[in-house]
Every structure is written in structure tokens, then in C-alpha cells.
Amino acid sequence: MNKEESLDLSQVSVANLLNDDAPSNIPQPEQEEQPQEEVAAEPEAEVEPQTEEPTEEPEPEVANEQPADEPVSEPEADEGPGVIDTLRQKLGYEVEGDFKDDYDGVVGFTQTVAQEIAKEQLDTIFAQFPDVEQYLQFRYNGGDASKYFQTQTPDVDFNAIQLAEDDLSMQRMVVEQHMSLQGYTPEEIQESVQEYIEAGILQKHAQRGLTKLQAAQKDRAERQIREQQQQAENHRQQVEQQWTAIQSTINNGRLKGFEVPASDRKKFYSWMSDAVDNQGRTQRSIDRESMDLETQLAMEYLAWKNFDLNKLVTNTSRTKEAQNLKDRLKQTQTASKRMKGGNTGYKAPKKLPSLKDLL
């Protein structure tokens, strides 16, 4: 470094040393110094140390700036799919219904999906085992399990019988069963079987009878299922007609002297008809199970009186009147004693009229 490039410390202030961003008067050694005319140096004023004040950066301009007294509305963030939509994607089921993104909505959606899953599993089982579906349908319609198995698994399953040429006992049994089904008497059956054996045509008649027995056995099983289905349908129609009559009666607004307000009719019907638990019980059934003994007896008493509310109201009114009369008689006697100064000058009647005479 030559003499012209030496560092002049007199040109450096304290603020320059403390602030890296402050403008510097230090010449850079890389720059070539240009020749200048000599100028008389003037005395420099003494530089006092100054404390650097923080500079405020200009705030970025906001488009459509709102007034100062109103908060600036920020654009809503994209929340993505809701809980129900996420469950639909994860489970892969599109079920009918409007489910909200809350606890009740999640419970309702999962229960509906669970029912769909159970139905698919049952359909798979029924496809593999049709007889299982047939039995469940029979039982669902109110059929008797013992009767079902008697028909479906009889003592003799003719579909499993194989007639061998030398099996005379099996051939004889088939012919006897077939002729009995046709209405022949035991004597006629024995004579016919003996004739078939002697003529050598027992197997022929056995094979012919076996085909008829198999068809009759199948028809009997199918007929039992059809009859059970018809009984179930008849029962369903009866129940539907009964509930229609109940609803119509409630909507009339009068029940044995009771006035049913219009605002209560729908609620009352739902209380009787709508299932409220997994067992299919209605609120009416639950309330009846929780009744105390006195309430149950009160209802039985109303039934015993044939719900004749007029008589019940009259009896209640007479009981209240008799009690009021008793109270008045007691008050009258007490007041007379107080006015007479005790028993002096007061004579009670020998015998008061009975309540029965008064009423």
C-alpha cells in the first residue's frame, strides 16, 4: 500500500464503525485514484457520536385496503374433504342419507355402512349355502323349526336312495311307500308287492315309484315354505291394518272421554309404534316395564271399570263433597263452643245424621 492509498482515520466516525450498513468514506484500494486539483482544506467540524435509530420499512400495500376500523378479511383456507367424505373414500361405500360432519353423523354413517357390510357377507354365505337362506327365511316368517326339519330331513330321504338290482328289501319299501301315498290299503299293498316279485317286475315298479316319491317329497317341502310365507304376509297385513286403525283413532282426538290435543297426536302414536332400541322395543314397552305396582293396578282398575270415566269422576266428586262436609261440621261445633264459653248453654244433638243420609 503506497502513501496515497493509506487509510485516513480522521474521516471515520464512531457511527461508521458501529453500523455495517452506514455509508463509508474509506476509499477502496482496488479503485484507482483520479488526479484532482488541490483544494484548500477547510477545518472539519468535530463529529459527535450518534445513536443509530432503527429505520422503519415501508408496509407493503394491500389491495383493496379496508378502512382502519374494519378488520381485513382473509381468504378462507381450503379445509379439504370433511369427515364423512373421508370415511366414504376409506371404506368405499356410497350409502344413502344425509350425514353431518359431527359425532351423530359419524355414528349414523358407520352404522349404515356396517349394515351394508353385514348384508354383503350374508349374501356371500347364502350364495354358497342356499339351504341356509331358506331356513333363515322360514324362521324369520315365524315358522316352527321342528316342522321345517321334519319336512326337509324326513325319516326317509328318497333323493338319497339308490335302487340296486339285488336289493329286494329296498325295492319292496319304495313300492309300499308309493302305493300307500296313492291310498291303497295295507292288504292291497301286500298282494301287489307279492305279485310284482313273482312276476319279476318289482324293480321296475320300484324305480317308477321312487321318481314319484322324490317329486312328492320336494313338492311337500316347497309347499310348506310357501304356506309359511303366506301366513307371514297375512300377519304383516293384519298388523299394518291394526296400526292404521290406531292412528286413525288417535287422530280423531277423543279416547273414552279424553281429549287428545292435536300437538300430542303424532307424538303419542310414535311413542306407541316407533322402535327406540336394538331389541325393537317401543318407548311404550319400556315405560310399561318400568311402571310401579300402584300405577299398574290403576290401569287395571280402569280396565276393570271398562274405562267408564263418568262414573269414576262422579265417585271422586262425591268423595270430595263428603270430606268438605265433615270439615264444615267440625268447624261449626268448635265455633259454637268458643262463643258459648265451653259446653255451658250448648247441647249437642243426640245423634248427628250420617253422611249417607245427607248425600
ABEGO torsion letter per residue (X at the ends): XBAAABBBAAABBAAAAABAABBBABBBAABBBBBBBBBBBBBBBBBBBBBBBBBBBBBBBBBGBBBAABBBBBBBBBAEBBAAAAAAAAAGBBBBEBBBBBAAAAAAAAAAAAAAAAAAAAAAAAAABAAAAAAAAAAAAGBBAAAAAAAABBABBAAABBBBAABAAAAAAAAAAAAAAAGBBAAAAAAAAAAAAAAGAAAAAAAAAAAAAAAAAAAAAAAAAAAAAAAAAAAAAAAAAAAAAAAAAAAAGBBGGBBBBAAAAAAAAAAAABBABAAGBBAAAAAAAABBAAAAAAAAAAAAAGGBAAAAAAAAAAAAAAAAAAAAAAAAAAAAAAAAGEABGBBBBABBBBAAAAX
